Amino acid sequence: MVKICIDPGHGGADPGAIGPTGLKEKDVNMAVGLKLAELLKPIAEVKLTRTKDIAVSLKDRAAIANSFGCDYFISVHTNSFTDRKVGGVETWAYAPGGNGEKLAKAVQAELVKATGFANRGVKFNSKFAVLRDTKAPAIITENGFISNPDEEKLLKTDAFREKIAKAIAQGVAKQLGKKLPEPKPAQAPAGKLYKVQVGAYKERKNAEAMLAKLKNAGFDGFIKQE
């Protein structure tokens, strides 16, 4: 089975970038990284460089990936800039050509589609330590700007973090020529409930669209067919 190393950026005493309301990049990266690992486990052997809020040096991150013998390395980050109007998603690879660029393009396309953020494209930098020092094809995902108030608001929610993780996982699956398992339909929890119905739809796709909006807004829900 293909091996993938997931690297949630920053951690411990290094919070990474901090948003206008205090959201820390390290926390967003950790949440996305853990969910990404969960999504990829059916199609790959997965290892994370950290699974909790601890500091891991750039050298050690590359060493973990190389010791694992991974086939791909994905470093999860969130962007920041002094101008709070700047936003969007971008994906970095070591250099043009090869599987690193191919993976970056596949993931970038899915991130743009899933988030609706501006497409800042695939970029290259041979000086980034985790791209330079990992032996496997490696990418860095910048999943929105935590410095942008509108994007920070979304990055705070579990639903949006899951959306990012699913987008990255879908890009990885396409690169590997595999399909992610279809999620099981949400089931109504057992026991006495007080129900609030948002809408009723003749077509399931419309119901799924509304459920996605609810989850994106931070509300849980499920679809029940009658």
C-alpha positions as CSV (number, residue, x, y, z in Angstrom):
1,M,0.0,0.0,0.0
2,V,1.2,3.5,-0.8
3,K,2.6,5.4,2.2
4,I,1.7,9.0,2.9
5,C,3.2,11.3,5.5
6,I,1.0,14.2,6.7
7,D,2.7,17.1,8.4
8,P,0.4,19.5,10.3
9,G,2.5,22.7,10.3
10,H,3.8,24.5,13.4
11,G,2.8,23.4,17.0
12,G,3.7,23.8,20.6
13,A,5.4,27.1,21.3
14,D,5.2,27.9,17.6
15,P,1.6,29.0,16.8
16,G,2.2,29.9,13.2
17,A,0.1,32.8,11.9
18,I,-2.6,34.2,14.2
19,G,-5.9,35.6,12.8
20,P,-7.6,38.9,13.7
21,T,-9.7,37.2,16.4
22,G,-6.9,35.1,17.8
23,L,-7.3,31.9,15.8
24,K,-3.9,30.0,15.7
25,E,-2.7,28.4,12.5
26,K,-1.3,25.4,14.4
27,D,-4.8,24.5,15.6
28,V,-6.3,24.7,12.1
29,N,-3.4,22.6,10.7
30,M,-3.8,20.0,13.4
31,A,-7.5,19.6,12.8
32,V,-7.2,19.4,9.1
33,G,-4.2,17.0,9.3
34,L,-6.0,14.5,11.6
35,K,-9.1,14.5,9.5
36,L,-7.0,14.1,6.3
37,A,-5.3,11.1,7.9
38,E,-8.6,9.5,8.7
39,L,-9.9,10.0,5.1
40,L,-6.7,8.6,3.5
41,K,-6.4,5.4,5.7
42,P,-8.7,3.3,3.4
43,I,-6.4,3.9,0.4
44,A,-3.0,4.5,2.0
45,E,-0.7,3.7,5.0
46,V,-0.6,7.1,6.8
47,K,1.8,8.6,9.3
48,L,1.6,12.1,10.9
49,T,4.6,14.1,12.0
50,R,2.6,15.2,15.0
51,T,-0.7,14.2,16.5
52,K,-1.0,16.7,19.3
53,D,0.1,20.3,20.1
54,I,3.9,19.8,20.3
55,A,6.8,21.4,18.6
56,V,8.6,19.5,15.9
57,S,11.6,20.9,14.1
58,L,11.7,21.2,10.3
59,K,14.6,18.8,10.3
60,D,12.7,16.3,12.4
61,R,9.6,16.5,10.1
62,A,11.7,15.6,7.1
63,A,13.4,12.8,9.1
64,I,10.1,11.3,10.2
65,A,8.9,11.2,6.5
66,N,12.2,9.7,5.3
67,S,12.3,7.1,8.1
68,F,8.7,6.1,7.2
69,G,9.7,5.7,3.6
70,C,6.7,7.6,2.4
71,D,5.7,7.8,-1.3
72,Y,4.2,11.3,-0.8
73,F,4.6,14.1,1.8
74,I,1.8,16.6,2.5
75,S,2.5,19.6,4.8
76,V,-0.7,21.3,5.9
77,H,-0.6,25.1,6.5
78,T,-2.7,28.2,6.6
79,N,-1.5,31.5,4.9
80,S,-1.2,35.0,6.3
81,F,-0.5,38.5,4.9
82,T,-0.3,42.0,6.3
83,D,-3.1,43.1,3.9
84,R,-6.2,41.5,5.4
85,K,-8.1,41.7,2.1
86,V,-5.7,39.1,0.5
87,G,-7.2,35.6,0.4
88,G,-7.2,32.4,-1.5
89,V,-5.6,28.9,-1.6
90,E,-2.3,27.9,-3.1
91,T,-0.1,24.7,-3.2
92,W,3.7,24.5,-3.2
93,A,6.0,21.9,-4.7
94,Y,9.8,21.7,-4.8
95,A,10.2,22.2,-8.5
96,P,8.3,21.8,-11.8
97,G,8.0,18.3,-13.2
98,G,7.5,15.0,-11.6
99,N,5.0,13.7,-9.1
100,G,5.4,16.6,-6.7
101,E,4.0,19.0,-9.3
102,K,1.3,16.5,-10.4
103,L,0.1,16.1,-6.8
104,A,0.2,19.8,-6.2
105,K,-2.0,20.4,-9.2
106,A,-4.5,17.7,-8.3
107,V,-4.8,19.0,-4.7
108,Q,-5.0,22.7,-5.7
109,A,-7.8,22.0,-8.1
110,E,-9.8,20.3,-5.4
111,L,-9.1,23.0,-2.8
112,V,-10.4,25.7,-5.1
113,K,-13.5,23.8,-5.9
114,A,-14.3,22.9,-2.3
115,T,-13.5,26.2,-0.6
116,G,-14.6,28.7,-3.2
117,F,-11.5,30.7,-2.3
118,A,-9.4,32.5,-4.9
119,N,-7.1,30.3,-6.9
120,R,-3.6,31.4,-6.2
121,G,-2.2,28.5,-8.2
122,V,0.6,26.0,-7.8
123,K,4.0,27.5,-6.9
124,F,7.5,26.2,-6.5
125,N,10.3,26.8,-3.9
126,S,13.4,24.7,-3.5
127,K,14.4,26.4,-0.3
128,F,11.4,25.3,1.8
129,A,13.0,22.8,4.2
130,V,10.2,20.2,4.2
131,L,10.1,20.2,0.4
132,R,13.9,20.2,0.0
133,D,14.8,17.6,2.7
134,T,12.1,15.0,2.1
135,K,13.0,12.2,-0.3
136,A,9.5,11.7,-1.5
137,P,7.5,14.0,-3.7
138,A,6.3,16.7,-1.3
139,I,3.7,19.5,-1.3
140,I,2.7,22.3,1.1
141,T,-1.0,23.3,1.1
142,E,-1.9,26.9,2.1
143,N,-5.6,26.4,2.9
144,G,-6.8,30.0,3.0
145,F,-5.6,33.2,4.7
146,I,-6.1,33.2,8.5
147,S,-5.3,37.0,8.3
148,N,-8.4,37.5,6.2
149,P,-11.4,38.0,8.5
150,D,-13.9,36.3,6.2
151,E,-11.6,33.3,5.7
152,E,-10.6,33.1,9.3
153,K,-14.3,32.9,10.3
154,L,-14.7,29.8,8.1
155,L,-11.4,28.3,9.2
156,K,-12.7,28.3,12.8
157,T,-15.5,25.8,12.0
158,D,-15.1,22.0,12.1
159,A,-17.3,21.7,9.0
160,F,-15.0,23.9,6.9
161,R,-11.8,22.2,8.2
162,E,-13.4,18.9,7.2
163,K,-14.2,20.3,3.8
164,I,-10.5,21.2,3.3
165,A,-9.3,17.8,4.4
166,K,-11.8,16.1,2.0
167,A,-10.5,18.3,-0.8
168,I,-6.9,17.4,-0.2
169,A,-7.8,13.7,0.2
170,Q,-9.7,13.8,-3.1
171,G,-6.6,15.3,-4.9
172,V,-4.4,12.6,-3.4
173,A,-6.9,9.9,-4.5
174,K,-6.9,11.3,-8.1
175,Q,-3.1,11.3,-8.1
176,L,-3.0,7.7,-7.0
177,G,-5.7,6.6,-9.4
178,K,-7.9,5.5,-6.6
179,K,-11.4,6.4,-5.2
180,L,-12.2,7.4,-1.7
181,P,-14.9,5.3,0.0
182,E,-18.3,6.9,-0.2
183,P,-19.4,8.3,3.2
184,K,-22.2,6.5,4.9
185,P,-25.4,8.5,5.1
186,A,-25.9,10.2,8.4
187,Q,-28.4,8.3,10.6
188,A,-30.9,9.9,13.0
189,P,-29.7,9.3,16.5
190,A,-31.7,7.0,18.7
191,G,-33.9,8.2,21.6
192,K,-36.4,11.0,22.1
193,L,-35.8,14.0,19.9
194,Y,-37.2,17.4,19.3
195,K,-36.9,17.9,15.6
196,V,-36.4,21.1,13.6
197,Q,-37.0,20.7,9.9
198,V,-35.2,23.1,7.5
199,G,-36.8,22.0,4.3
200,A,-38.3,19.2,2.2
201,Y,-37.0,18.5,-1.3
202,K,-38.1,16.3,-4.2
203,E,-34.5,15.8,-5.4
204,R,-31.8,14.4,-3.0
205,K,-29.2,16.7,-4.5
206,N,-31.1,19.8,-3.2
207,A,-31.3,18.2,0.2
208,E,-27.6,17.5,0.2
209,A,-26.8,21.1,-0.8
210,M,-28.9,22.4,2.1
211,L,-27.2,20.0,4.5
212,A,-23.8,21.1,3.3
213,K,-24.8,24.8,4.0
214,L,-25.9,23.9,7.5
215,K,-22.7,22.0,8.3
216,N,-20.7,24.9,6.8
217,A,-22.5,27.2,9.2
218,G,-21.6,24.9,12.2
219,F,-24.9,23.0,12.6
220,D,-25.2,19.3,12.5
221,G,-27.9,17.5,10.6
222,F,-29.0,14.5,8.6
223,I,-31.2,13.6,5.6
224,K,-34.3,11.5,6.2
225,Q,-36.2,10.0,3.3
226,E,-40.0,9.8,3.7
